[in-house]
Structure formats: C-alpha cells, structure tokens
Amino acid sequence: MTLPRRTTILGAGACLPDRVVTNDDLAGVMDTNHEWIEKRSGIHERRYVDNHEGSVPLAEKAARQALEQAGIEAGDLDMVICATLSQDVDFPGNSSLLQERLGIPGTMAFDVHNQCSGFLYSLALADSYVRTGGARHVLVVGSEVHSSGIEFADRSRHVTVLFGDGAGAVVVGPSPDGERGIVAMNLCAQGAYAEKLCTLGPGSRWKPRVRSEQVPEDIFIWPQMEGKFVFRHAVTRMTEAVNEVLEQTGHQADDIDMFLPHQANLRINQLVGMGLNIGEDRMANNIERCGNTTAATIPILLTETLAAGRIKTGDLVCLAAFGAGFTWGAALLRW
Ligand code: ACO
C-alpha cells in the first residue's frame, strides 16, 4: 500500500444558531455595555442556541455541510473526532452521539477535550491516521454551546461577554497530488497555568463529583479566567507557534497567503498579526459576529473564508490557536 504524503481538507462546513445576542442584550442582564465589549474584544454580537439544544445538533449540521462539500457520504467516513468542552451530556462524548445521528454504526469515534486548541489537536490526530493508512476519510468537528455554561452575573461579565455557540467541521483525506494539504503542525501545552482559565466543577476531584452546594451562587461551576494573564500568553504563544511551523518548513511569514487565528479577542489577533507583519488583507476574523466558540472558531472561520473566495488553490494557509490548559498550536496548509 502506498501511503499518502499529505492529508488535505476535502470539505468544510459551519453552523451558527439563529438567535443573535447583541452586546446591548447582555447589558440588559449584567453591568456591561457595548463600548466596553467592542473596545476590549472586538465583539458586537454572538449566537446562542435555544433552550436545551446541545452541541451535537450543531455538530451534525456542520458535519453534513462538510461532507457535501467533500463530495462523500457519511458512510465513507472511517473516523469521527469531536473537539468540545461543552459536550451534550457528561458522558459518553459527542462523537458517539454524532456518529449515531450520521447513521454510521461501527465507525471509530472519539472526543478531544482541549478547549480552544481542540480543533488543531484533532486535526493533527486525523492527519496521523490518514498518513499512516489507519483511516482514509476523517470527520473533524469543533462544536460548542457555551450559553448554558456561562454566568449571567456581574462577577462573570469579563468571561460571559466573550463566548458564543456554534460548530464547524472539516472532512480530511489523502491529498490527491501529494502537494496540497497539511504541511506542518506544532502543538504545545503548559499545565502549570491550568487554573488561570478553567471551570472547576463538576469533576472527579470532588466527592461527590456534583457537589451538593452546586447552586448558581457557587462560582465553582462557572468559568474563571485571569484575563490579562491569558491575553499576554495568547499573543506570545500563538506567535511562537506560527514561527515554529514556518521554521520547520523553511517559509517566512510573508509567504502566508491567509492567516486564520482562533477567535478569542480581536486585539490578540491584531497583536499576533503585527508581530508577524500580517495585516487585515491576509487575515480573517469573524469574532465581531460570532464571539469565541472555542473549538469551533477555526473551522467556522475556514468555512466562511472559503465561501468568501479569500482562499485560492495553491495558497499557503496558516491556522493558530491558544486556549485553556494552556494549550496552543499552529498548522500550515498548502491549499
Ligand atoms: N463590561 C464592563 N466592564 C468590565 C467587563 C465587562 N464585560 N469586564 C470587566 N470589566 C471591568 C473590570 O471590572 C475592570 O474594572 P476596574 O478597572 O474598575 O477594576 C476593567 O473592566 C478592566 O478589566 P480587565 O479584566 O482588566 O480588562 P482587560 O483589558 O484585561 O480585558 C478581556 C478583559 C477582554 C477578558 C481580556 O483580558 C481578554 O481577552 N483576555 C483573554 C481571553 C482569552 O484569550 N481567552 C482564551 C480563550 S478561552 C478558552 O480557552 C476557553
């Protein structure tokens, strides 16, 4: 068997819920305002699902679009990887539930719980399987419903205003010509800072896991973040990760035709862009409309950027992410 030299993205899809939540809407329930949110993060609005819609229905819609664009049937998939921190239920993972919805029993399916870097880590796993012949077609999905896991109260306003719901997906497979596809990836983690951005419970370190005092007044169940610390690390680490993949492949930042960074904060991306000398003409952002959808940001942004015709065959595309863990990474793809 001849193994493929590279793994390429064959199709991409995205799903954003219909419900638009503006900064003014949030100002109606918390002590915040549009000017603060827009100035600090670039966000104008985000999407929320309606009550009790989890992240799997969004994942399914994005996945079906990616499959259609790839021109393959769900039955042609060898593997389903779901990146999420907001799974539908505590266990099993989203991948099992999505596999059932796609009607492909028996297909290998697993979750990657790696927050904002989850999509890149999942893409790396898919790439390894494809290049070593363990799988031919892999579905990689990032899907999140944050609106049910954030606190709508003043003490959490610095976190809550940032997040939105959504899903993005890609189907990957062997590169037809060995040139197009993933050229290099660089993935890192630094657990020392795990509690700089985290939600502590429910979790197995607590007995019982779901604490009896788990009531909305308990900060334990809501995300906590040291915003400035996270911000500084995001700028430094994403820049380092991009430089690392460039160095690995003998490229310069000037060679990047399109940069698709994780969408946590527009200011973070502008600073990373400044460090790499990549301006708005070579960078895509959609945080203004979507907020931070963690594992879903990159596949949503990729889908939109492709639809806008901003990526052409032969372009060098760079993806980069940073998030809780801390975890971060970058990927270079020849389109
Ligand atoms: N509305 C109005 N005022 C607010 C809000 C709000 N939503 N949030 C905080 N403030 C106030 C604070 O109380 C503070 O007031 P004070 O000066 O009177 O004490 C002031 O604004 C400044 O607050 P900071 O938190 O210091 O503001 P900062 O400039 O750091 O911006 C932000 C906050 C936007 C959260 C920024 O730190 C950031 O983007 N951090 C990184 C986020 C990120 O990248 N997360 C990683 C991905 S998420 C994941 O992996 C799950």
Residues whose N, C-alpha, C, O or C-beta is under 5 A from the ligand:
A	BS01	ACO	D31 T32 N33 W36 R40 S41 Q115 C116 R157 H158 V161 G227 K228 V230 F231 A234 A264 N265 F322 G323 A324
